[in-house]
Amino acid sequence: MSAIEVKRLVEPGFHAVGGVPGLHLRINDGEGRSWILRSTVNGKRRDIGLGGFPDVSLALAREAARGTREQIRSGVDPVEERKEARRQLVREQKNGITMAETIEQYLTSGKLDALSNVKHQAQWRSTLETYAVPLIGEKRLVDIDVSDIKEVLDPIWQSKHETATRVRSRLEAVLSWAAVNELRSGENPARWKGNLKELMPSFKTAAIKDHQPALRVSDAHGWYSALTQREGVAARALE
């Protein structure tokens, strides 16, 4: 067939266009058109896509068909080769994702919808963006290990222990989510038992040596307002 004859084809189905054995123009009921090379690879019938028409012209389709037939003659399965190329691209994309990008994906994935309190949802983002992202945000997710989590926790473990425990727990949740979504594999470096528990110093070693100053009655209102903004069972009990 000539290019003009191919352009005039309208009947749905497969149309052999000649020039290369097995080259067809497939026309769908919706008038979508694509090039298909029908061939046999390792004893299996293959319909190998070569692109859409008219983006891929007749001349280009014939050239691609010849190249594909040469691959088949050399023992290559073009369909499996393309699948592997796509799998490799996905692996490379996953390997390149950073911790900051992973945190953002987690935060926007709907995982926080279970928290009915908008303030608590905001605190999730705030703690991770304040304490984790500046230190390990640019690291590749697949490279995150226990030492990275410890780097995040060390500066606040004694001075802001309650915040540190929340940061650790939230990092564990993010990394667990990433593993389930096949963004990384292996142990969760933010896990506490049998992991960070063996590395982080006991908070009891940092016992307060001096008593806190007494609260003046005139400061009670401001103190109570600040207390209501804090998270945790201790804050609620004191309240």
C-alpha positions as CSV (number, residue, x, y, z in Angstrom):
1,M,0.0,0.0,0.0
2,S,1.0,3.6,-0.5
3,A,0.8,6.3,2.1
4,I,-2.4,7.7,0.5
5,E,-4.0,4.2,0.4
6,V,-3.2,3.7,4.1
7,K,-4.7,7.1,5.0
8,R,-8.0,6.2,3.2
9,L,-8.5,3.0,5.3
10,V,-11.5,3.3,7.5
11,E,-12.9,-0.2,8.1
12,P,-12.2,-1.5,11.7
13,G,-9.8,-4.4,12.0
14,F,-6.3,-5.3,10.9
15,H,-5.0,-4.2,7.5
16,A,-1.8,-5.7,6.0
17,V,0.0,-2.7,4.4
18,G,2.9,-4.6,2.8
19,G,6.5,-3.7,2.5
20,V,7.4,-5.7,5.7
21,P,5.9,-9.2,6.4
22,G,3.4,-9.0,9.3
23,L,3.0,-5.2,9.3
24,H,-0.6,-4.1,9.9
25,L,-2.6,-1.0,10.5
26,R,-5.1,-1.7,13.3
27,I,-8.3,0.5,13.2
28,N,-10.5,0.4,16.3
29,D,-14.2,1.1,16.3
30,G,-13.5,4.5,17.8
31,E,-11.3,5.2,14.8
32,G,-8.1,5.0,16.7
33,R,-5.3,3.7,14.5
34,S,-2.0,2.1,15.4
35,W,0.8,0.0,13.8
36,I,1.0,-3.6,14.7
37,L,3.7,-6.1,13.7
38,R,2.4,-9.7,13.9
39,S,5.1,-12.2,14.3
40,T,6.1,-15.4,16.1
41,V,8.7,-15.2,18.9
42,N,10.0,-18.4,20.5
43,G,6.9,-20.2,19.3
44,K,4.5,-17.6,20.6
45,R,2.3,-15.3,18.5
46,R,3.1,-11.7,19.2
47,D,1.2,-8.5,18.3
48,I,3.9,-5.9,18.7
49,G,2.9,-2.3,18.8
50,L,5.0,0.2,16.8
51,G,3.2,3.4,17.6
52,G,0.1,5.3,16.5
53,F,-0.9,6.6,13.1
54,P,-0.5,9.3,11.8
55,D,2.1,10.3,14.4
56,V,4.2,7.3,13.0
57,S,4.1,7.4,9.3
58,L,4.0,4.4,6.9
59,A,7.7,4.8,6.2
60,L,8.6,5.0,9.9
61,A,6.4,2.0,10.7
62,R,8.1,-0.1,8.0
63,E,11.5,1.0,9.3
64,A,10.5,0.1,12.9
65,A,9.1,-3.3,11.7
66,R,12.3,-4.2,10.0
67,G,14.3,-3.4,13.1
68,T,12.0,-5.4,15.2
69,R,12.1,-8.4,12.9
70,E,15.9,-8.2,13.0
71,Q,15.7,-8.3,16.9
72,I,13.5,-11.4,16.7
73,R,15.9,-13.2,14.3
74,S,18.7,-12.5,16.8
75,G,16.7,-14.2,19.5
76,V,15.4,-11.2,21.3
77,D,11.7,-11.0,22.4
78,P,10.8,-7.3,21.8
79,V,7.8,-7.5,24.1
80,E,9.7,-8.9,27.0
81,E,12.5,-6.4,26.4
82,R,10.1,-3.5,26.6
83,K,8.5,-4.8,29.8
84,E,12.0,-5.1,31.4
85,A,12.9,-1.6,30.2
86,R,9.7,-0.3,31.9
87,R,10.5,-2.3,35.1
88,Q,14.0,-0.9,35.1
89,L,12.6,2.7,34.7
90,V,10.3,2.1,37.6
91,R,13.2,0.8,39.7
92,E,15.3,3.8,38.9
93,Q,12.5,6.2,39.7
94,K,11.9,4.5,43.0
95,N,15.6,4.4,43.9
96,G,15.8,8.1,43.2
97,I,13.0,9.3,45.4
98,T,14.2,11.3,48.4
99,M,13.0,11.1,52.0
100,A,11.4,14.5,51.8
101,E,9.4,13.4,48.7
102,T,8.4,10.3,50.5
103,I,7.2,12.2,53.5
104,E,5.2,14.5,51.2
105,Q,3.6,11.5,49.4
106,Y,2.7,10.0,52.8
107,L,1.1,13.2,54.1
108,T,-1.0,13.7,51.0
109,S,-1.9,10.0,50.6
110,G,-4.9,10.3,52.9
111,K,-3.2,8.4,55.8
112,L,-3.9,11.4,58.1
113,D,-7.6,11.5,57.4
114,A,-8.1,9.2,60.4
115,L,-7.1,12.1,62.6
116,S,-10.3,14.1,63.0
117,N,-8.5,16.9,64.7
118,V,-7.1,19.3,62.1
119,K,-4.6,20.5,64.6
120,H,-3.1,17.1,65.0
121,Q,-2.8,16.7,61.2
122,A,-0.9,19.9,61.1
123,Q,1.4,18.8,63.9
124,W,2.3,15.6,61.9
125,R,3.5,17.8,59.0
126,S,5.1,20.3,61.3
127,T,7.2,17.9,63.3
128,L,8.5,16.0,60.3
129,E,9.3,19.2,58.3
130,T,10.9,20.8,61.4
131,Y,13.1,18.0,62.7
132,A,13.5,15.3,59.9
133,V,13.5,17.1,56.5
134,P,16.3,19.5,57.2
135,L,18.6,16.7,58.2
136,I,17.7,13.7,56.0
137,G,15.2,15.2,53.5
138,E,17.7,15.2,50.6
139,K,18.8,11.6,51.2
140,R,17.5,8.8,48.9
141,L,14.8,6.9,50.6
142,V,16.5,3.5,49.8
143,D,19.6,4.8,51.6
144,I,17.9,5.8,54.9
145,D,19.3,3.7,57.8
146,V,19.3,3.7,61.6
147,S,22.1,6.2,61.8
148,D,19.9,8.7,59.8
149,I,17.0,8.3,62.2
150,K,19.4,8.7,65.2
151,E,20.8,11.8,63.6
152,V,17.3,13.3,63.7
153,L,16.5,12.2,67.2
154,D,19.8,13.0,69.0
155,P,19.5,16.8,69.1
156,I,16.1,16.6,70.8
157,W,16.1,13.3,72.6
158,Q,16.8,14.8,76.0
159,S,15.7,18.4,75.6
160,K,12.3,17.7,73.8
161,H,11.8,14.1,74.6
162,E,8.1,14.0,74.0
163,T,8.5,15.6,70.6
164,A,11.4,13.2,69.8
165,T,9.2,10.2,70.5
166,R,6.5,11.5,68.2
167,V,9.0,12.2,65.4
168,R,10.4,8.6,65.7
169,S,6.9,7.1,65.6
170,R,5.9,9.2,62.6
171,L,9.1,8.4,60.7
172,E,8.4,4.7,61.4
173,A,4.9,5.1,60.0
174,V,6.2,6.9,56.9
175,L,8.9,4.2,56.3
176,S,6.4,1.4,56.8
177,W,4.1,3.0,54.3
178,A,7.0,3.3,51.8
179,A,7.8,-0.4,52.2
180,V,4.2,-1.5,51.6
181,N,4.2,0.6,48.5
182,E,7.4,-1.0,47.4
183,L,9.4,2.2,47.5
184,R,12.0,0.5,49.7
185,S,12.7,-2.9,51.3
186,G,14.3,-4.3,54.4
187,E,13.9,-3.5,58.0
188,N,12.3,-0.3,59.2
189,P,15.2,1.8,60.6
190,A,12.8,3.9,62.8
191,R,11.5,0.8,64.6
192,W,11.9,1.1,68.4
193,K,12.0,-2.4,69.9
194,G,15.1,-4.4,69.1
195,N,16.5,-1.4,67.1
196,L,16.6,2.2,68.3
197,K,15.9,1.2,71.8
198,E,19.4,-0.4,71.9
199,L,21.0,2.8,70.7
200,M,19.2,5.8,72.2
201,P,20.1,6.7,75.9
202,S,17.5,6.2,78.5
203,F,15.5,9.3,79.1
204,K,15.8,8.7,82.8
205,T,19.5,9.4,82.7
206,A,18.6,13.0,82.1
207,A,16.6,13.5,85.3
208,I,15.7,17.0,86.2
209,K,18.1,18.3,88.9
210,D,16.4,21.5,89.7
211,H,12.7,22.0,90.5
212,Q,10.7,24.0,88.1
213,P,9.7,27.5,89.5
214,A,6.2,27.8,91.0
215,L,3.5,29.2,88.8
216,R,2.3,32.6,89.9
217,V,-1.5,32.9,90.1
218,S,-1.5,35.9,87.7
219,D,0.2,33.6,85.1
220,A,-2.3,30.7,85.5
221,H,-4.6,31.8,82.7
222,G,-1.8,32.0,80.1
223,W,-0.3,28.8,81.4
224,Y,-3.6,26.9,81.1
225,S,-4.1,28.2,77.5
226,A,-0.7,27.0,76.5
227,L,-1.3,23.6,78.1
228,T,-4.4,23.0,76.1
229,Q,-2.3,23.3,72.9
230,R,0.0,20.5,73.9
231,E,-0.5,16.9,72.8
232,G,-0.3,13.8,75.0
233,V,-2.0,12.0,77.9
234,A,0.2,13.8,80.4
235,A,-1.0,17.2,79.2
236,R,-4.6,16.1,79.4
237,A,-4.2,14.7,82.9
238,L,-2.5,17.9,84.1
239,E,-5.3,19.9,82.4
